[in-house]
């Protein structure tokens, strides 16, 4: 076990804020989602011990996740099991797309505007929150905007919440009428989207995990499974927390040194280096209501452009 790596891991666990409910959600999304979607409470407790959470803290956290319908619970004999609910599965899959599979897209220089003036106060607040998941911001009273949204996602959202006939969607473009139009757009972005906050969070993330990346790329021997699981879980946990607040604005609208690009590259490199050993540890601990964890489904292997098993692991999986 690398002493230097463990020192960094322990420092992150001790010095960075960790929420039990959020960390369990990370474990479900990263390790459980594509292996059947359920896991025993005893397994969760053992996994969470690696991040300094005791039995009572884990039980409290899963209780809150069940109460908010992120998880469902089943009991077989004296053993409790927790599973991803039908209601939360779409949220997990949406988060997965953002974390592992999103590409920095080219912008067509158009803006999508959503007029919500016909909605009552409650429905307006609800739709605003849902649109913010897609990166939209409230740029003025009753008007949400985003530069070049995913139209299929937007259409599906409005249909799912039964508001397709209650809002008006416009497409607009920026007119360069003045020499300083670009500066004006920049100020508008900083006013309505958390640009400065995101920059600082990405820089903190890079500071937190850059040394781990350097050590892993220099290590000749394979990483210990326990450390690999800690690194993979912490990496995705903190990366996810930033991404779910990042509206993924087109790079053309951001500064040339926007740190999200480096954060994604670092995350991909570390994840590909540790995922296999992390899986070894996870599978040695985790159990479902039917016994051992099943093999990961195809979407897992498409993460970060494609994960590759070692020949030894692949041969074992085929036995």
C-alpha positions in Angstrom: 0.0 0.0 0.0 1.4 3.4 -1.0 2.0 5.4 2.2 2.0 8.7 0.2 -1.3 7.9 -1.5 -2.9 6.9 1.9 -1.7 10.2 3.4 -3.5 12.2 0.7 -6.6 10.1 0.9 -6.7 10.5 4.7 -6.2 14.2 4.4 -9.2 14.5 2.0 -11.4 12.4 4.3 -10.4 14.4 7.4 -10.3 17.9 6.0 -13.0 18.1 3.3 -16.7 18.1 4.2 -18.4 14.7 3.5 -22.1 14.2 3.8 -23.2 10.6 4.5 -26.3 10.8 2.3 -24.3 12.4 -0.6 -21.5 9.9 -0.3 -23.9 6.9 -0.3 -25.5 8.4 -3.4 -22.1 8.5 -5.0 -21.5 4.8 -4.2 -24.9 3.9 -5.6 -24.4 5.9 -8.8 -20.7 4.8 -9.4 -20.7 1.2 -8.1 -24.2 -0.1 -7.7 -26.3 1.4 -10.5 -25.1 -1.0 -13.2 -24.7 -4.0 -11.0 -28.4 -4.7 -10.2 -29.1 -1.5 -8.3 -29.3 -3.0 -4.8 -26.9 -3.7 -2.0 -27.1 -5.0 1.6 -27.0 -2.5 4.5 -24.1 -4.5 6.0 -22.1 -4.0 2.8 -22.8 -0.3 2.8 -21.7 0.0 6.4 -18.4 -1.8 5.6 -17.8 0.4 2.6 -18.6 3.7 4.4 -16.2 2.8 7.2 -13.4 3.5 4.7 -14.6 7.2 4.9 -14.9 7.4 8.7 -18.7 6.8 8.9 -19.9 4.6 11.7 -22.9 2.2 11.7 -25.3 4.7 13.2 -24.4 7.5 10.6 -24.9 5.1 7.7 -28.3 4.0 9.1 -29.4 7.6 9.5 -28.2 8.5 6.0 -30.1 5.6 4.3 -33.2 6.4 6.3 -33.1 10.0 4.9 -32.5 8.7 1.3 -35.5 6.3 1.7 -37.7 9.1 3.0 -36.8 11.3 0.0 -37.5 8.4 -2.4 -33.9 8.1 -3.6 -33.7 4.6 -2.2 -36.1 1.8 -1.5 -35.7 -0.7 1.3 -36.4 -4.5 1.6 -35.9 -6.9 4.4 -35.2 -10.6 4.0 -35.0 -12.3 7.4 -32.9 -10.0 9.6 -30.9 -8.5 6.6 -31.8 -5.1 5.1 -31.2 -4.3 1.5 -31.4 -0.9 -0.3 -32.1 -0.3 -3.9 -32.4 2.5 -6.4 -36.1 3.4 -6.8 -37.9 3.8 -10.2 -38.4 7.5 -9.4 -34.7 8.1 -8.8 -33.2 6.0 -11.5 -33.7 8.7 -14.2 -31.8 11.1 -11.9 -29.0 8.7 -11.5 -28.8 8.1 -15.2 -28.9 11.8 -15.9 -26.1 12.5 -13.5 -24.1 9.6 -15.0 -24.4 11.2 -18.4 -23.0 14.4 -17.0 -20.2 12.8 -15.1 -18.8 10.1 -17.4 -20.1 10.7 -20.9 -20.7 14.4 -21.6 -18.6 15.9 -24.4 -17.6 19.6 -24.6 -20.0 20.5 -27.4 -19.7 23.1 -30.1 -22.1 26.0 -29.8 -24.3 27.0 -32.7 -24.5 30.6 -31.3 -28.2 30.3 -30.5 -30.0 30.8 -27.2 -33.1 28.9 -26.0 -35.6 31.1 -24.1 -38.5 29.8 -22.1 -41.3 32.2 -21.2 -43.2 31.1 -18.0 -45.6 34.0 -17.5 -48.7 31.8 -17.7 -47.6 29.5 -14.8 -48.8 30.0 -11.3 -46.2 30.6 -8.5 -45.8 27.0 -7.4 -45.5 25.5 -10.9 -43.1 28.3 -11.9 -40.8 27.5 -9.0 -41.0 23.8 -9.7 -40.2 24.2 -13.5 -37.4 26.7 -12.7 -35.7 24.1 -10.5 -36.1 21.4 -13.2 -34.7 23.7 -15.9 -31.7 24.5 -13.7 -30.8 20.8 -13.9 -30.4 21.4 -17.7 -28.3 24.5 -17.1 -30.9 27.2 -17.6 -30.8 30.4 -15.6 -33.5 33.0 -14.8 -32.3 36.0 -16.7 -35.3 38.1 -16.0 -38.9 37.9 -14.6 -40.6 34.8 -16.1 -37.7 34.2 -18.6 -35.2 31.3 -18.4 -32.3 31.0 -20.9 -29.5 28.7 -22.0 -27.1 29.0 -24.9 -27.8 26.0 -27.2 -29.7 23.5 -25.0 -30.2 19.9 -25.7 -33.6 20.2 -27.4 -34.6 16.6 -26.9 -33.8 16.8 -23.2 -35.8 20.0 -23.0 -38.8 18.5 -24.9 -38.8 15.4 -22.7 -38.7 17.5 -19.5 -41.6 19.7 -20.6 -43.7 16.6 -21.5 -42.8 14.7 -18.3 -43.9 17.6 -16.1 -47.0 18.2 -18.2 -46.1 21.8 -19.0 -45.5 21.6 -22.8 -48.6 23.7 -23.4 -48.1 26.1 -20.6 -44.8 27.7 -21.6 -43.5 29.3 -24.8 -40.0 28.3 -26.1 -38.1 30.7 -28.3 -34.9 30.4 -30.2 -32.7 33.6 -30.3 -29.3 34.7 -31.4 -26.9 37.3 -30.2 -26.4 40.3 -32.6 -23.0 41.9 -32.6 -24.3 45.4 -33.0 -21.5 47.0 -31.0 -17.8 46.4 -30.5 -18.2 45.6 -26.8 -21.1 43.1 -27.3 -18.8 40.2 -26.2 -17.9 42.0 -23.0 -21.6 42.6 -22.3 -22.4 38.9 -22.8 -19.6 38.0 -20.4 -21.1 40.2 -17.7 -24.5 38.8 -18.2 -23.1 35.3 -17.8 -21.3 36.1 -14.6 -24.5 37.8 -13.2 -26.8 34.9 -14.0 -24.6 31.8 -13.8 -22.2 31.0 -10.9 -19.0 31.4 -13.1 -16.6 32.6 -10.4 -17.8 30.0 -7.8 -17.4 27.2 -10.4 -13.9 28.3 -11.3 -12.9 28.2 -7.6 -14.4 24.8 -7.1 -12.7 23.3 -10.2 -9.4 24.8 -9.1 -9.9 23.3 -5.6 -10.7 19.9 -7.2 -7.6 20.0 -9.3 -5.5 20.9 -6.2 -7.1 18.0 -4.3 -6.5 15.3 -6.9 -3.6 16.4 -9.0 -0.9 14.8 -6.8 -2.9 11.5 -6.8 -2.9 11.6 -10.6 0.9 12.2 -10.7 1.6 9.3 -8.2 -0.7 6.9 -10.1 1.0 7.6 -13.4 4.4 7.0 -11.9 3.5 3.8 -9.9 5.0 0.7 -11.5 3.2 -1.7 -9.3 -0.6 -2.1 -9.2 -2.6 -0.1 -6.7 -4.1 -1.8 -3.7 -7.8 -2.4 -4.1 -8.9 -0.7 -0.9 -7.0 2.5 -1.8 -8.4 2.3 -5.4 -11.9 2.2 -4.1 -11.3 5.1 -1.8 -9.8 7.2 -4.6 -12.4 6.3 -7.2 -15.3 7.1 -4.8 -13.8 10.4 -3.5 -12.9 11.4 -7.1 -16.4 10.9 -8.4 -18.0 12.3 -5.3 -16.3 15.7 -5.5 -16.4 15.8 -9.3 -20.1 15.0 -9.3 -20.8 17.8 -6.7 -19.3 20.3 -9.1 -20.8 19.0 -12.3 -24.3 19.0 -11.0 -24.0 22.7 -10.4 -22.1 23.4 -13.6 -24.5 24.5 -16.4 -21.9 23.3 -19.0 -21.9 26.5 -20.9 -20.2 26.5 -24.3 -16.5 27.0 -24.1 -16.7 29.9 -26.6 -18.5 31.9 -23.8 -15.8 31.1 -21.2 -12.2 32.1 -20.6 -9.5 30.3 -22.5 -8.1 28.9 -19.2 -11.5 27.5 -18.0 -10.5 24.8 -15.5 -13.3 22.3 -16.3 -11.3 21.0 -19.2 -8.3 20.0 -17.0 -10.6 18.7 -14.3 -12.3 16.3 -16.8 -9.0 15.1 -18.2 -7.6 14.5 -14.7 -10.8 12.6 -13.6 -10.7 10.4 -16.7 -7.1 9.5 -16.2 -7.4 8.7 -12.6 -10.7 6.7 -13.1 -9.2 4.6 -15.8 -6.2 3.9 -13.7 -8.1 2.8 -10.5 -11.5 1.5 -11.6 -10.5 -2.2 -12.0 -8.8 -2.5 -8.6 -11.6 -0.5 -7.0 -14.1 -3.0 -8.5 -12.1 -5.8 -6.9 -12.5 -4.3 -3.5 -16.1 -3.4 -4.0 -17.0 -6.9 -5.2 -15.2 -8.5 -2.3 -17.5 -6.6 0.1 -20.8 -6.0 -1.6 -23.7 -8.4 -1.6 -27.2 -8.2 -3.0 -30.4 -9.8 -1.9 -29.6 -12.6 -4.3 -26.0 -13.1 -3.2 -22.9 -11.8 -5.0 -23.0 -8.6 -7.2 -23.8 -9.4 -10.9 -21.5 -8.4 -13.7 -21.6 -4.7 -14.7 -23.9 -3.9 -17.6 -22.7 -2.3 -20.9 -23.2 1.4 -19.9 -20.6 1.0 -17.2 -17.9 0.0 -19.7 -18.7 3.1 -21.9 -17.7 5.5 -19.1 -15.0 8.1 -20.0 -14.9 7.0 -23.6 -14.5 3.3 -22.8 -13.0 1.3 -19.9 -10.8 -1.7 -20.7 -10.4 -4.8 -18.5 -7.0 -6.4 -18.1 -6.5 -9.8 -19.7 -6.3 -11.5 -16.3 -9.6 -9.9 -15.1 -11.4 -10.6 -18.4 -10.3 -14.3 -18.4 -11.6 -14.6 -14.8 -14.9 -13.0 -15.7 -15.4 -15.6 -18.5 -14.9 -18.6 -16.3 
